[in-house]
Amino acid sequence: MSQFDNAAISAHLSHVRIVMVNTTLPANIGSALRAMKTMGLSKLVLVAPKTYPHPDINALAAGAVDLIEQIEIVDTLEEAIQDCHLVFGTSARSRTIPWPLLDARPAAEKSLSAVVESKQEVAVVFGREDRGLTNEELAMANYHVTIPVNTDYGVLNVAQAIQVICYEMRMAAMAKTEEIVNPEAKMHVTDDIDMQWDEPLVEHAQMEQFYPHLEKMLAEIEFMDPKNPRLLPLRLRRLFGRIQLDRMEYHLLRGIFSRVQALNNGTWKKSTDTSTSDKDSI
Amino acid sequence: MSQFDNAAISAHLSHVRIVMVNTTLPANIGSALRAMKTMGLSKLVLVAPKTYPHPDINALAAGAVDLIEQIEIVDTLEEAIQDCHLVFGTSARSRTIPWPLLDARPAAEKSLSAVVESKQEVAVVFGREDRGLTNEELAMANYHVTIPVNTDYGVLNVAQAIQVICYEMRMAAMAKTEEIVNPEAKMHVTDDIDMQWDEPLVEHAQMEQFYPHLEKMLAEIEFMDPKNPRLLPLRLRRLFGRIQLDRMEYHLLRGIFSRVQALNNGTWKKSTDTSTSDKDSI
């Protein structure tokens, strides 16, 4: 691999951030930095770390000083991923409702396709040492990602999981870079839809306005009981999280929600009244 | 993956041993055991370890007690690999004379082919924390194996390197096992979103009822002009076509469309009227 390729790979990987939520052990942050740097990733976001800063981080980061300086500290997961398009939550356990789940390898391939082909920002979110991510945090992800392990002993710790994910990200970035340099190279990397999209994809922060709007509309038309919404909000997040809406689709759907709200509260009236007998005609 | 598959994978991986030469830090041995156990490998051979036994090994091995009991201690690398057919030496640096060199992934694929197809014993040999393997030790290997890293900062430590190698060994073992169980299967383990879904996905024929319903609802609330719908129907198809709705999601969305239609034509009325001043509150 040429020096040029290495720089190109690192440039791609600068759009893949690692997010660690409520990390307790400084050694895990240090190991994460080292794993990242070795594989060419550069952006670490810490959500409310329990112990930070700490000398063990620097000791274990073994010279990844530039990455330490770039660490971003935020209070909530939402802040950590607000400008991201594609968010992966790491999860070992099965949850209330199944989420679209990718193994580490196809998840990395999907990530680098998103970065290289449609300039997306990607986040991989890792949970607490003792109990991972909450259901609420996992619901903020478009996909869940899992590392295939011995099902009799599935106890990869967070540092090891980050190591494997970063390694797969680098492998995918190498394949993508090779593809660009040599377009004849095999395309086995992605079986995926080519996202040469006409509209930019919306960021996570916009989706955090989308779901409340949708839920409010459903509550207003009494399709959902806001006091007892059961699994409905989660199902809607899972559904729309799989799509990755583009900007036009986003405004289109929010326009529909607003129209329904206006119809419901009487601020919008139909221009004609010829279709009232139409019920059940579909 | 079934329990049977997991057992078959572990059986294959029992023929791939990890060899650590002159290891100084007990923590690295503990981490190696944990990485191995998590990925389904079971045989660790220590060549003249500097500190053994040591409580840190047990602490970091986190319950991989059965592997600790099976550890083999020998004096020389030659003893460690004497019954092996295929030996990989790990090397970050280029050496005096070039050796057949494989990246971790093809090395793992080669290893599992050797195990499954010709009952070979495989060893991957890792060197000292500070200076790796000697030229003499590297010359005992059939191949050298390297993990692709950021060439500006190639300092994967031995525990991280063992983690990546064990992960690739498991991925290759999974692919091999799948190949045996289902010879039609493609070699890559999963390129696809794992649809271990709670609900069956809807078929194309159902979606062909979904779109007309959605369009009719939008026409009724005059969000779409059926005489001149422009690109809207196409955009909606592209949007929902990306998701692959499951049956529950399908009925959920059609239920919402029906509610909006009923609201619009007056066949359904809100039970209360407290929220009429709610407009624009989102």
Interface residues (C-beta under 8 A of the other chain):
Chain A: M1 Q3 N6 I9 S10 S31 R34 A35 K37 T38 M39 G40 A62 G63 A64 I97 P98 P100 L101 L102 D103 R105 P106 E109 Y143 I147 P148 V149 N150 T151 D152 Y153 G154 V155 L156 N157 Q160 Q163 V164 Y167 R170 M171 M174 H188 D191 I193 Q209 P212 H213 K216 L218 E220 I221 E222 F223 L232 R235 L239 R242 I243 Q244 L245 M248 E249 L252 G255 I256 R259 V260 Q261 A262 L263 N264 N265 G266 T267 K270 S271 S275 T276 S277 D278 K279 S281 I282
Chain B: M1 Q3 N6 I9 S10 S31 R34 A35 K37 T38 M39 G40 A62 G63 A64 R105 I147 P148 V149 N150 T151 D152 Y153 G154 V155 L156 N157 Q160 Q163 V164 Y167 R170 M171 M174 H188 V189 T190 D191 D192 I193 D194 M195 Q196 W197 D198 Q209 P212 H213 K216 L218 E220 I221 E222 F223 L232 R235 L239 F240 R242 I243 Q244 L245 M248 E249 L252 G255 I256 R259 V260 Q261 A262 L263 N264 N265 G266 T267 K270 S271 S275 T276 S277 D278 K279 S281 I282
